[in-house]
Amino acid sequence: MPVQPVDVGIITVKEEEFAAVLRHFPSDPKLHRTKEFRDYDISTIQTPSGTNLVAITRCISQGTGQAQLTASALIEDIAPRFIIVVGIAGAIPTPDFTLGDVIVSTFIHDLSVEDTGTGDPLYSASGGPLHREASRIVSRLPALELQMENWQNRIDSDRPPFDGTHTTDIQAWNQKIDEAFAFHREAKRPQPITRAEQIGSSDRLVKDPCLIIAWRKVIKGLVAVEMELAGVYQACQSKGVPCFAIRSISDVIGWRRDEHWTLYACEVAAAYAEALLKTGVFSGRTWSTEEFFIVTNLATRLAIMQLGGANLVMSVGEAEKLAKFVNARYPEKASDLMNRVLLLPSLENIGEKFALLSNWSESFLESFSEPRERCVFAVGLALARADALFQIACQNLPMAEHLLKKINSLMEPKGLISSLIIVGVSESAARKIAQPFFEFQTDGNFSHFRSACAVGVETILSEMDSGLHS
């Protein structure tokens, strides 16, 4: 039986964070997954767009290194479409938010690298902005929260008092703390709020205001700190997986507070994560452009694998990459692909072999419900076919010409224009990607055909990024 792909992977660290997440994302023992690197609790979330699967795991210890290992294992084992770090963080004193409020990351500052051999410590700030798909969600939080009405009612914990004591002799910082708490006490706000802000991440448990004061001299927007997000970000960036953090504030740096704030903040972060997932914002098959090209190019190369004089062989690594990638997200399509591959040896005609796999790509395209996804896949498929034909032509031009005639209907330019317009591409951009197909029918120049296709692809992707269509 096919295994349903996982939509979101959640990473926690502290036991209190893990327990809170499991309360809001009850694990189904029947869906539990034991993989090469670790076990995963699986929860199902019902959304307006269908059922989401959520895989939950925990770093065994704090720190960016352990977090990077955990995220890498999660990606290799489960291949979630998104990863969210859910838990607690420390923050600066400010009237904008306070203990128990939620910070969603907009930018990750990796402050793990420190040079202590030059007198005053020097820090190397790396990290970066969110993945395009993560940014798409975080930028819409105010709109999404309209669908999360009364999400605070899901918090199964009482809010502790702000009472506490200073832990530093820095008078200016203590004054900021006193002024911030005075503001929040007077406001008498009964429930937590959410802010999208920049988060700093390092292997240090930041208790000393001097450290964050130094960081904020060069990173003005830094308002919260934690110890894992930088490692998760590195792992996700290397694999093109969108990630961000949902952190509830358990500590104000320089303030010794009631220990119950830890449990309360863990509960708040988990409740917010549950409410956000229930909006359905993680539903669908939103893949990165890189991921689409992996599938389209590798699938099309399968079509010309060991075909007569072409002698183009896919490496074992590439084949495994394709199979694992497709199987993790669309197991039923992976099974269909493998069945077609098994049929290849029984077909003698090169056109039939190419069409067998090209038809699989057409079927794969039908799996996508979102116009943007269909558009990127269609464009990637067109470029992959052009690339495949170019490679064959370099070794056997007559064979390539014969192949083109056999599959001409699959590359018919008018049909390509219509398909692209239907999924939301402007007519001018659609004609630009189709133009190489028209020209090739006239001049037969494979090299020009391939480069012109690449230009057309860039035009459409640029149009997407500029927000002219969804």
C-alpha positions in Angstrom: 0.0 0.0 0.0 1.4 3.4 -0.9 2.7 5.6 2.0 1.1 9.1 2.0 3.7 11.8 1.7 4.4 14.0 4.8 3.5 17.6 4.4 5.2 19.1 7.5 8.0 17.9 9.7 8.1 19.4 13.2 11.4 19.6 15.2 11.4 20.2 19.0 14.2 20.1 21.5 13.2 20.3 25.2 11.0 17.5 26.6 8.4 20.1 27.5 8.3 21.3 23.8 8.0 17.7 22.6 5.2 16.9 25.0 3.2 20.1 24.1 3.5 19.4 20.4 2.3 15.8 20.9 -0.7 17.1 22.8 -1.7 19.3 19.9 -0.7 16.8 17.2 -1.8 13.4 18.6 0.4 10.6 17.3 -1.3 7.7 15.4 0.5 4.5 16.3 -0.6 2.9 13.0 1.3 5.6 11.1 4.4 5.5 13.2 7.5 5.4 11.0 10.8 3.7 11.8 13.5 4.9 9.5 17.2 4.5 9.0 18.2 7.3 11.3 15.3 7.6 13.9 11.7 7.0 14.6 8.9 9.5 13.8 5.5 10.1 15.4 3.0 10.9 12.7 -0.2 12.9 13.2 -3.0 13.7 10.9 -4.5 17.2 10.6 -7.8 17.9 8.9 -7.8 21.1 6.8 -10.2 22.8 4.4 -7.9 21.5 1.6 -7.7 17.9 2.9 -5.7 15.9 5.3 -2.1 16.9 6.2 0.4 14.4 7.6 2.8 15.8 10.2 6.0 14.0 11.3 7.3 14.9 14.7 10.8 14.4 16.0 13.1 15.8 18.7 16.8 16.8 19.0 18.3 14.8 21.8 20.3 17.8 22.9 20.5 21.5 22.4 22.7 23.2 19.8 23.0 24.0 16.1 25.1 20.9 15.3 22.6 18.4 16.8 19.7 20.4 15.1 21.4 20.1 11.7 21.8 16.4 12.1 18.2 16.0 13.1 16.9 18.1 10.2 19.1 16.2 7.7 17.8 12.9 9.0 14.2 14.1 8.8 14.7 15.2 5.2 16.4 11.9 4.2 14.0 9.7 6.1 10.6 11.4 5.5 11.2 14.1 2.8 8.6 16.6 4.3 7.7 19.5 2.1 8.2 22.0 5.0 10.0 21.9 8.3 9.0 24.0 11.3 11.0 24.3 14.5 8.4 24.6 17.4 9.3 25.6 20.9 10.6 28.5 23.1 13.1 31.3 22.8 14.5 34.2 24.8 13.9 37.9 23.8 14.8 41.5 24.4 12.6 43.6 26.6 10.2 45.6 24.4 6.7 47.0 24.5 6.0 45.2 21.2 5.7 41.7 22.8 6.5 39.9 26.0 6.6 36.6 27.8 4.3 34.0 26.2 3.9 35.8 22.9 4.8 34.1 19.6 7.7 35.0 17.3 7.6 33.6 13.8 11.0 33.8 12.1 11.4 36.1 9.0 15.2 35.9 8.8 17.7 33.5 10.5 20.9 35.0 11.8 23.5 32.3 12.4 25.8 33.6 15.2 27.5 30.3 16.0 31.0 31.3 14.8 32.9 33.3 17.4 36.5 34.6 17.4 37.7 35.0 21.0 41.4 35.4 20.3 41.4 39.1 19.5 40.4 40.8 22.8 36.7 41.6 22.4 34.9 38.6 20.9 34.1 38.9 17.2 31.1 37.2 15.6 30.5 36.0 12.1 26.8 36.5 11.2 25.7 34.1 8.5 22.3 32.5 7.9 19.9 34.2 5.6 16.3 34.9 4.5 13.6 32.3 4.4 13.0 30.0 1.4 10.6 31.5 -1.1 7.8 29.2 -0.1 8.3 29.8 3.7 8.4 33.5 3.1 5.1 33.2 1.1 3.4 31.8 4.3 5.0 34.0 6.9 4.2 37.2 4.9 0.5 36.2 5.0 0.3 35.5 8.7 -2.1 38.4 9.4 -4.5 37.1 6.8 -4.1 33.5 7.9 -4.8 34.4 11.5 -8.3 35.6 10.4 -8.9 31.9 9.8 -7.3 31.0 13.1 -9.9 32.9 15.2 -9.6 32.2 18.9 -6.6 30.0 18.5 -5.6 31.0 22.0 -8.5 29.0 23.4 -6.5 25.9 22.5 -3.8 26.9 25.1 -4.2 24.4 27.9 -2.2 26.3 30.5 -2.7 29.4 32.7 -0.6 32.5 32.1 1.9 33.0 34.9 2.5 36.5 36.4 5.3 38.8 35.2 6.9 38.9 38.6 10.6 38.4 38.8 14.0 40.0 39.5 16.9 41.5 37.5 19.9 39.3 36.8 22.3 42.0 35.6 23.8 45.2 37.0 23.4 47.0 33.6 21.1 49.9 34.6 20.1 50.9 31.1 19.0 47.3 30.3 17.2 47.0 33.7 15.3 50.2 32.9 14.2 48.7 29.5 13.0 45.6 31.3 11.0 47.7 33.9 9.5 49.9 31.3 8.5 47.0 29.1 6.8 45.1 31.9 5.1 48.3 33.1 3.6 48.7 29.7 2.4 45.1 29.5 1.0 45.2 33.0 -1.0 48.3 32.2 -2.2 46.9 28.9 -3.7 43.9 30.7 -3.6 41.9 27.5 -5.1 38.5 28.5 -3.9 36.4 25.5 -0.7 36.0 23.5 -0.1 37.8 20.2 2.1 36.9 17.2 4.9 38.8 15.7 7.0 38.0 12.6 10.6 39.0 13.5 14.2 38.2 12.9 15.7 35.5 15.1 19.3 34.9 16.1 20.6 31.4 16.7 23.9 30.1 18.2 25.2 27.4 20.5 25.1 29.8 23.5 22.3 29.8 26.0 22.0 33.6 26.1 21.5 34.9 29.6 23.9 37.9 29.6 22.5 41.1 28.0 26.0 42.1 27.0 26.0 39.5 24.3 22.7 40.5 22.6 23.6 44.2 23.0 26.8 43.5 21.0 24.8 41.5 18.4 22.2 44.2 18.1 24.8 46.9 17.3 25.2 45.3 13.9 21.8 43.4 13.6 19.2 46.0 14.6 16.3 43.8 13.8 17.4 40.9 16.0 14.8 40.5 18.8 14.8 36.9 19.9 17.5 34.2 20.3 17.5 30.4 20.5 19.9 27.5 19.9 18.7 25.3 17.0 17.2 27.2 14.1 20.6 27.9 12.4 21.4 24.2 12.2 18.0 23.3 10.8 18.3 26.2 8.3 21.7 24.9 7.0 20.3 21.4 6.4 17.2 22.7 4.7 19.0 25.2 2.5 21.3 22.5 1.2 18.2 20.4 0.2 15.9 23.2 -0.9 13.3 22.5 1.8 11.4 25.5 3.2 11.8 26.0 7.0 11.0 28.6 9.7 10.5 28.7 13.4 7.5 29.2 15.7 8.9 30.3 19.0 7.0 31.4 22.1 8.9 33.7 24.5 9.8 31.9 27.7 12.5 34.3 28.9 13.3 38.0 28.7 17.1 38.3 28.8 18.2 39.7 32.1 15.1 38.7 34.0 14.6 35.8 36.4 10.9 34.9 36.1 8.5 32.2 37.3 9.6 28.8 36.0 6.0 28.1 34.9 6.7 30.4 31.9 8.6 27.5 30.2 5.6 25.2 30.2 3.2 28.0 29.2 5.4 29.1 26.3 5.8 25.5 25.1 2.0 25.2 25.1 1.5 28.5 23.3 3.9 27.6 20.5 2.3 24.2 19.9 -1.2 25.6 19.9 -0.2 28.3 17.3 1.4 25.6 15.1 -1.7 23.5 15.3 -3.9 26.4 14.3 -1.7 27.5 11.5 -1.6 24.0 10.0 -5.4 23.7 10.2 -5.8 26.7 7.8 -4.6 24.4 5.1 -1.7 26.6 4.1 0.6 23.6 3.9 -1.7 21.6 1.7 -0.9 20.9 -2.0 2.3 20.1 -3.7 4.3 23.3 -3.7 7.8 22.3 -4.7 10.7 24.5 -5.4 11.8 25.1 -9.0 14.9 23.1 -8.3 12.8 20.1 -7.2 10.7 20.3 -10.4 13.7 20.2 -12.6 15.1 17.2 -10.7 12.0 15.3 -11.6 11.5 16.5 -15.1 15.1 16.2 -16.2 15.7 12.8 -14.6 12.4 11.3 -15.8 13.1 12.4 -19.3 16.6 11.0 -19.2 15.1 7.7 -18.2 13.3 7.9 -21.5 16.5 7.9 -23.5 18.4 5.4 -21.3 20.3 2.8 -23.4 18.3 3.6 -26.5 20.0 2.3 -29.6 23.0 4.3 -30.8 22.3 7.1 -28.3 24.0 5.2 -25.6 23.0 7.6 -22.9 23.0 5.9 -19.5 21.6 7.3 -16.3 23.9 6.8 -13.4 22.8 4.6 -10.5 22.9 7.7 -8.2 20.7 9.7 -10.5 18.2 6.8 -10.8 18.1 6.4 -7.0 17.7 10.2 -6.5 14.7 10.2 -8.9 13.0 7.1 -7.4 13.5 8.4 -3.8 12.3 11.9 -4.6 9.2 10.8 -6.5 8.3 8.0 -4.1 8.4 10.3 -1.1 5.9 12.6 -2.5 3.8 10.7 -5.0 4.3 6.9 -4.3 1.6 5.9 -6.8 3.4 7.8 -9.6 6.7 6.3 -8.6 5.1 2.8 -8.9 3.7 3.7 -12.4 7.1 5.0 -13.4 8.9 1.9 -12.4 6.4 -0.3 -14.3 7.0 1.7 -17.4 10.8 1.4 -17.0 10.3 -2.4 -16.8 8.6 -2.2 -20.2 11.4 -0.4 -21.9 13.4 -3.6 -22.9 10.4 -5.0 -24.7 10.1 -2.0 -27.0 12.3 -1.8 -30.0 11.3 1.5 -31.5 13.1 4.5 -30.0 10.0 6.7 -30.4 7.9 4.3 -28.5 10.4 4.2 -25.7 10.6 8.0 -25.4 6.8 8.3 -25.6 6.4 5.8 -22.8 8.3 7.9 -20.4 7.0 11.2 -21.8 3.5 10.1 -21.3 4.3 9.3 -17.7 5.5 12.9 -17.3 2.1 14.1 -18.8 0.3 11.9 -16.2 2.6 13.3 -13.5 1.6 16.8 -14.5 -2.0 16.0 -13.9 -1.3 15.4 -10.2 -0.8 19.0 -9.5 -3.8 21.1 -8.5 -2.1 24.4 -8.1 -1.7 26.5 -11.3 1.8 27.6 -10.4 3.0 24.1 -9.8 1.5 22.9 -13.1 3.2 25.8 -14.9 6.7 25.2 -13.5 6.4 21.5 -14.2 5.2 22.1 -17.8 8.1 24.5 -18.5 10.6 22.1 -16.9 9.2 19.3 -18.9 9.6 21.2 -22.1 13.2 22.1 -21.3 14.0 18.5 -20.3 12.7 17.2 -23.6 14.7 19.8 -25.5 17.8 18.8 -23.6 17.2 15.1 -24.3 16.8 15.7 -28.0 19.9 17.8 -28.0 21.9 15.1 -26.4 20.7 12.5 -28.9 21.4 14.8 -31.8 25.0 15.3 -30.7 25.6 11.5 -31.1 23.1 10.6 -33.8 21.4 13.4 -35.7 19.3 11.1 -37.9 18.0 9.3 -34.8 17.1 12.6 -33.2 15.2 13.7 -36.3 13.4 10.4 -36.4 12.5 10.7 -32.7 11.2 14.2 -33.1 8.8 13.0 -35.8 7.5 10.2 -33.6 6.8 12.5 -30.7 5.9 15.7 -32.6 2.4 15.8 -31.1 4.0 15.9 -27.6 5.9 19.1 -28.5 3.3 20.8 -30.6 3.9 24.6 -30.0 0.4 25.8 -30.3 -0.7 23.3 -27.7 2.1 24.4 -25.4 1.0 28.0 -25.7 -2.6 27.1 -24.8 -1.5 25.0 -21.8 0.7 27.7 -20.4 -2.0 30.4 -20.8 -4.6 28.1 -19.1 -2.4 27.8 -16.0 -1.9 31.5 -15.7 1.2 32.4 -17.8 0.8 35.6 -19.8 0.4 35.2 -23.6 3.7 37.0 -24.3 5.7 34.7 -22.0 3.9 31.6 -23.3 4.8 32.6 -26.9 8.4 33.1 -25.8 8.8 29.6 -24.5 7.0 28.2 -27.5 8.9 30.1 -30.1 11.9 27.7 -30.1 9.6 24.9 -31.0 8.2 26.9 -34.0 11.8 27.8 -35.1 13.1 24.2 -34.7 10.4 22.9 -37.0 11.9 25.2 -39.7 15.6 25.2 -39.2 16.2 21.9 -37.2 19.0 23.7 -35.1 19.2 21.7 -31.9 21.7 23.9 -30.2 19.7 27.0 -30.8 16.6 25.2 -29.8 18.0 24.2 -26.4 19.4 27.7 -25.5 16.2 29.4 -26.6 14.2 27.1 -24.4 16.3 28.1 -21.4 15.6 31.8 -22.1 11.9 31.1 -22.3 12.1 29.2 -18.9 13.8 32.2 -17.3 11.2 34.5 -18.6 8.3 32.5 -17.1 10.1 32.0 -13.8 10.9 35.7 -13.6 7.2 36.4 -14.3 6.3 34.1 -11.4 8.7 35.7 -9.0 7.4 39.2 -9.8 4.0 38.1 -8.7 2.1 38.5 -12.0 0.3 35.3 -11.4 0.0 32.8 -8.5 
